[in-house]
Structures are given as C-alpha cells and as structure tokens.
Amino acid sequence: MTEVLTPEVITEVPLDKVIDQTLVKNNVTHQVISALKKKYSGMALKSLEDKQGYLEICEAKKEVRKIGIITEKLCKAGREDAIKIQKLWLNKEKEILAKIDEVQSPLEAEIKKYDDEQDRLADEEAKRQEERFFVRQSELLKMGATYANGCFIINDVSYESNLIKESDDDIYSETILPKYQVQFQRNESDRIAAEEKKKAEELELKCKQDELAEQQRVFNEQQAAFKKQQDEANNVKEIEDKKKADEYKAKQDAQNKSRMNQVMTLGMKYKFDDKAFSVYDVFVAEIEITNFTDEQWVELIQKVTPVIEQRKKDAEQQAEDKRLSDIEQAKQDAIKEEQERVIAENKKEESRLAQEAAQRIEDAAKASDKDKWNVFIKALNEISIPEFKSPVYKGKGSSAKQKIESIIFL
C-alpha cells in the first residue's frame, strides 16, 4: 500500500500567532469587538416610523462594518500566497491524474465490457424466463386452470405462479405439468361421460318416440285391417266411424307431437322416471300433453314459459356473477400480492439504508481527528459557489468564497 505524504509548511512562528499579531496591529482585537457589541447590542426601532432610530442604527452599522472591512482586507492579503500554493498543487494534481487516467481508463473500459456482458446475459435470461412463463401459463389455461391467490389451480392441484415461472424445464415437465395433466384428463373424462350421458338420454327419447311411432303404425295397420273388414262387410256406417276415428287419432298424434316439440323448444327434456318433460324444476306431465284441451294447454304454456325464461336468466346471471366475481377476486389478489411485494421491498431498502447510515456513523466514530478534518476539508473543496449577477449577491458570493478558503487553510 502506497503511503500518502503530506506536504510540510515550515515556519519560524506558528501561523495562527502571525495572524493574531497582524490583526492586533490593525486594532482588530476581541476587546474592540466586545466594545462594539456592548455599545450597539440592543439597538432597535421604537416603531416602524422611527426615522431617528433608523439613522442611528445605520451609523452604528457603518462603524461596525469598518472593523469587518479591515478584517476582510487583512485576511485576503494574508492568504494570497496560500492561494498561489493551492493553485500550484491543484495544477500538479490535474497533470498527474491525467497521465494516470491514460492507464486507468482502458482498464475501466475492459471492466465495463465484462459488466455489460453480464447485464446482457441476465436480461436475456429474464426475457427467456418471461417467454417460457407465458407459454406455460397458456398451456395451463388451455387445460382449464384458474388463477387465484397467486396460484394456478385445477381441482386439488395448485402451484404458485412464481414456482411455475422459475422452475427449470426438467422440474416443470417431469413434476409439475404431469400433475395438472392428470387433473385435466380426469376433467376430460367427466366431460366426455356427461356428453355420452346426454347422447344416451337423447337416444332413449328417440327410442321412445320411435316406439310411439311404431305403436301408431301398428294401430294404423289394425285400423286398416278393421276398415278392410268393414269394407268387406259393406257396413258404410262402421267405415265412416273408422274414418272419423282415424282422423281423430291422426289429429291427436299431430297435436301430441306438436306439444312435445313445443315443450322441447322451451328447453325441456323427457324424464322417464317422472313420465314428464322438465327443465329448471318446471314439469309438464305426459298426461297433460295427451289429455289437456286446447284452452288448458295454451293456459299451461302461458304459465310455464315466463317461469322457464326467468329461471334461465337467473341461472345465466348467477353464472355470469360468479365469473365476474372470480375475475374481480383474482384482480384483488394480484393487487394485494403486488402491494405486499412493494412493502417488503421498501422495508428491505429502509433496512439497507439504516445499516449503511449506522456503518457510516460507526466509521466516522472510529476515524481519527485528522481523518475527520480531511473529510471536512474535502467537502468544502467540493462546494461550488454560483455565479451571481446583482452586485449584492456577487458580494455575498465573494464573501462566502473567502470564508470557505479561510477555513480550508486553517
């Protein structure tokens, strides 16, 4: 480690003694200042219209200011040599640091290349992870997963989104994804089973309709045979009655078929155990279809139709309310999760800053007086006095600069 050398200033008489002697010769002493303080302290205007008091205070200020002007001139003259020495040191510092920079800058450039490459690789990895998470998320959503409380859920399988995002390909494809796939296949099986059940019910209904049609066909054949017998017996009355019966039966069949189509249009399905069509707990019995008069049937349809429509709307609204509620809950959960993350990060940052402040205090407490003074002087050297335009503030700026320089060369 290179030892830092401090330039030495050799004087026969201590500088502070020289300064004090110079001031005393020019009548700038503590006794003179104390006398001014004793003479003028407590002067104040009796009122805002006190012109005489104002003039007396102005004269007092001029007398006090005389000592200040003498002090400024003496101190400025006394530090001229020090300023020249300071400038020589600063110029030499700039000259040497410029040469050092010729060596240091290429080294820093190489360090920056490495740091930039590490940042680029980190950014690439983060981007790849985000793209991979998007693919995984789409894959799970296609399988029917829902997002809630920061997790992707299918039935009893639930993993946090961060785990799904950060897991490597082997863990995801061999451990996480297969569990979701098992639940997906189970749900698919249930869905297929429900569809097959629906098809079976539709087939059963068709069989029932075919059975009724077959019964009708047999009945028609029987009626035809009966008609043939009646024709053979040449009984005009019976033939006419048979014709009326056929017409009545055809009318009844058409009516029954029309009524069944009408209730099925309302969404009703035939329940064999109940011998009725039903939907949303609204029932129309088979006997009502076959036995009701037109007036009774119209009255029944007018009664059940608005009930079915309302219950359908209620069911759809409940489903929509649940969907919106799930979406809103997911949003609230995501907001809460983000808020908790921000709070945690803020607490972590506050802790870090507190530790750094405590470390600085500890380092400052351990430092020697010389080190503390050097730090203080360094801070003063870094103060930049602005350039002012008005004479008043130019004077203030010059005075401030002189005071700072006087402290630096103490």
URSULRA-V138412 format. One line per field, one symbol per residue. phi: phi as a letter, one per 20 degrees, with the letter a starting at -180 (. if undefined). burial: + if it has 24 or more other C-alpha atoms within 12 Angstrom, else -. A space follows every 50 residues. Layout:
phi = ???
burial = ???
This chain:
phi = .ffeedfddecfdgffffffffffgemdcffffffffffdfnfbffafdf fffgfffffffffffgfffgffffffffdfffffffffffffffffffff ffefggffffffgfffffffffffffffffffffffffffffenfddblm ceccleebcffffffefffffffddfggffffffffffffffffffffff fffffffffffffffffffffffffffffffffldfffffffffffffff ffffffffffffffffnfcfdffelbebalmddcfffffedffgffffff fffegfffffffffffffffffffffffffffffffffffffffffffff fffffffffffffffefffffffffffgfffefdefeddfgfffffffff fffffffgef
burial = ------------------+---+----+-------+-------------- -------------+--+---++-+++-++--------------------- --------------------------------+--++--+--+-++++++ ++++--+++-+--+++-----+---++-+++-++---------------- ----+--------------+--+--++--------------+---+---- --+--+--++-+++-+++++-----+++++-+++++-+++------+--+ +--++--+------------------------------------------ -------------------------------------------------- ++-+++-++-
